[in-house]
Amino acid sequence: MNAALLISTALASVSANKLRASLTLLGIVIGVSSVIAMMAVGRGAQVSVTSRISDLGTDLITVSPGAEALRFAFFGGGGNSDVLSLADALALKDDVFAPDVRLVAPENSFSGSAIVGSENTFVNGVGVTAEYLEARNLSMEYGRNISNIDVENTSLVAVLGSEISETLFGQQNPVGATMKISEREFTIVGVMESQEGTIFNPDNSVLIPITTAHYRINNGKGLFDSIAVSSINVLARSENTVDDARLDISTVLRLRHELAADDEDDFLITTQQDTIETLEGTQGTFVILLGSIAGISLLVGGIGVMNIMLVSVTERTREIGIRRAVGAKRRDILFQFVTEAILMTFAGGILGVVTGWAIAYFGNGATVDGDIIETVIETHIAVIALGVSVAVGLFFGIYPAVRAASLNPIEALRHE
Amino acid sequence: MTSTFPAIQLENVVREFHVGTHVVRALDSISLTIEHGEMVAIIGPSGSGKSTLMNTLGCLDQPTSGSFVLNGQDVSGLSDNQLAETRSRQLGFVFQSYNLLPRETALSNVELPLKYSGGYSGKDRRSAAKTALDRVGLSERYDHRPMQMSGGEQQRVGIARALVKNPELILADEPTGNLDTKSSAEVIEMLRSLNEEDGKTIVVVTHDTEVAEAMNRIIAFRDGRIVEDRSVDQPTPTSASVDSSKQ
């Protein structure tokens, strides 16, 4: 039997029982469409995370205190010895020891309530220097940035994130107004532009001079140089010199912390590339997980096909006998049943691709629990899913078809 | 189509079946020759081995030992595929229960053997199937499905299907078993005409003595052996020599 005849024969057999065929097909449709939709959601998440990080600039390097090993130690015994100080940050500005570093912006943190009249809101406080804004790729909407004179003077000045500003002052420009944090009265000198959608959203942050945060909010002691920082943001000279800058930072800090050659670092340097890789890794796992769940439903669909094909072989035993008697070879029967199975899964695959595509297309931008779902439809996923559905037909169709082909024609003819 | 070989030549054919620990000899050293253009009835009680003989002649089954030469070709050693090809090329089957595909039309049922033998376009298949249906007098029934036809008509579709590839040999297994007297007579008449006018060699397995007496030769089976082999004188003389001269 040639291919065209095989397909038309299979088509006739499949369409002879339309309800059964469509129910069988449905399993494949669900499997394939969920693969397509899940992969689109997964890839969408991956792409959006990557683009958000890239918005920050790929020349950003973050240095934080504590050895990597200790950070994840079960009993958290890292201790206070692993501390980065303002002096460490200043040392990174050295053009001789750290020639590939362009900008250094240390920060520390505090938290508390900001109070304006009767309005009261919790804030993520960040103690910064003037360089912070540039390091984090932020910009001002109103007023001015924290200046280094503010830092020297431990001034009680603050820059607000856009959301905080709106919460406390509504649509008014708050520059010049005052607010209280930890019983201290701050003058608001500026408001940052909203960065909604970025990964380190500053809209809920309040920036104050790093010295003010240390001495006047956290009640820290000691000299200016010894102020502990929670992390240092460093910009490399260019995106291409990130690795050189990383080496500079390591050299300077190891020297300053007087580490021996075989001591581990007591600080952690993270480039944006590291962050992207880590997050992409996590997202990759997520995509694989989603894909596997969807793949399992495709597998279940395949088992459905096999089940129906086995029933069909039993029901059509006599037909098989007749075909054999009039000259069909074993392989004619084998091909016929395999073709029927593939026909069903292929049709299911096409419907599934269309359905999955539609779900991904119309689901793009939908909001679930306040999160915007982004979907990225990839043609190769659709092609693969279609290929897999054909393979599922082949795989699950072959056993019933072999059973059909190996029937003894005499017994098959006698079958009632 | 002229051949110096007999249509069928069996020599010491044995067919054994294993039933539990027993060995049943369904065919016990059968030797038999059927010439081209013969019209033979095979009779015998149930279990006499006539069905096994039919399966062997039909290349659906292989003898345990002995040789079966079909139209000059030794069939006993052939593979499954070669047997399928032999069935397709040399044989036409007619069954007691017609064995038509219920969802297909008469035309499509008759086309079936052509689908498994390559070299026919869709057009060729349809025209060959129509010719075969015309031959059995069903020109008005091309598009009818088996359920829409009488038993006699269904059996004639079965005969058309057996004819469509123009085989030398037609094997009919109880072709009238499910039919009333009138339809039986029609089917027998049809088989006779295929023998007399088209020169087909016809072998019919039957219980029905009337059917058997309508053939030119009767072979009786009992317990896997031939117990009687006689020719029948038909009222209208039919002669093998006339048939073979036509060929």
Contacts between the chains, C-beta under 8 A, distances in Angstrom:
chain1	res1	chain2	res2	distance
A	1	B	115	5.9
A	1	B	116	6.1
A	2	B	118	7.2
A	5	B	115	5.6
A	9	B	115	7.4
A	12	B	103	7.5
A	12	B	104	7.9
A	16	B	103	5.4
A	318	B	99	7.1
A	319	B	101	6.0
A	321	B	99	7.5
A	322	B	99	4.8
A	322	B	100	7.8
A	322	B	101	6.5
A	322	B	112	7.6
A	323	B	112	7.0
A	323	B	116	7.2
A	324	B	60	7.7
A	324	B	84	7.0
A	325	B	58	7.3
A	325	B	60	6.7
A	325	B	87	6.7
A	325	B	93	5.2
A	325	B	99	7.4
A	326	B	87	7.2
A	326	B	88	7.1
A	326	B	93	7.0
A	326	B	112	5.4
A	326	B	113	4.1
A	326	B	116	6.5
A	326	B	161	6.8
A	327	B	84	5.8
A	327	B	85	7.2
A	327	B	87	5.1
A	327	B	88	2.7
A	327	B	89	7.8
A	327	B	113	5.4
A	327	B	116	4.2
A	327	B	117	5.8
A	328	B	84	6.5
A	328	B	116	4.7
A	329	B	80	7.4
A	329	B	81	5.1
A	329	B	84	4.3
A	329	B	85	7.5
A	329	B	116	7.4
A	330	B	80	6.0
A	330	B	81	7.2
A	330	B	84	7.5
A	331	B	81	7.8
A	332	B	84	8.0
A	332	B	116	5.9
A	409	B	60	5.1
A	410	B	55	5.3
A	410	B	60	5.1
A	410	B	61	6.0
A	413	B	60	7.9
A	413	B	95	7.3
A	413	B	99	6.7
